[in-house]
C-alpha cells in the first residue's frame, strides 16, 4: 500500500548521518541522493517502500506535523532496542522508551518512539515481541 514516505529536513547532511546507520541496521541501503533529497530502501526491489528525507520543494522551511509518524516494522524486540539506542546516539530524541504497550496495542506489540534531529516522529515496532525477543 505504501510506495514511499517523505519527511522534511533543514539539514540534509545531518539527516543522512542520522538515517544511514538506522537503515543499514534494518538491511536497507541508500537508493537515490542529490543536493535536495536522500532516500533509502532496496535498490534491487522497487516494491519495497522507500523513505526520503528532503528539503521541501516549495523552498519553505521544513516543519513537523503533530500526529504524523512513520513506523518501521522489524522482526524482533531486540532490534527495536538496537534501533532506539542508535537513533538516540545519532542525535535523535526519546519519545517513548522500548517496551510493550498492552493497554493500547495488546500484549505482543513491542515499540519504541523517537524524534529525528528535525523533530519528525518515528517508531520501531515488533508486532510479536514475545515470540521474537
Beta strands, then each sheet from edge to edge (+ up, - down):
strand 1: 4-8
strand 2: 29-33
strand 3: 37-41
strand 4: 50-54
strand 5: 70-73
strand 6: 93-100
strand 7: 110-115
strand 8: 121-126
sheet 1: 1+ 4+ 3- 2+
sheet 2: 5+ 8+ 7- 6+
end
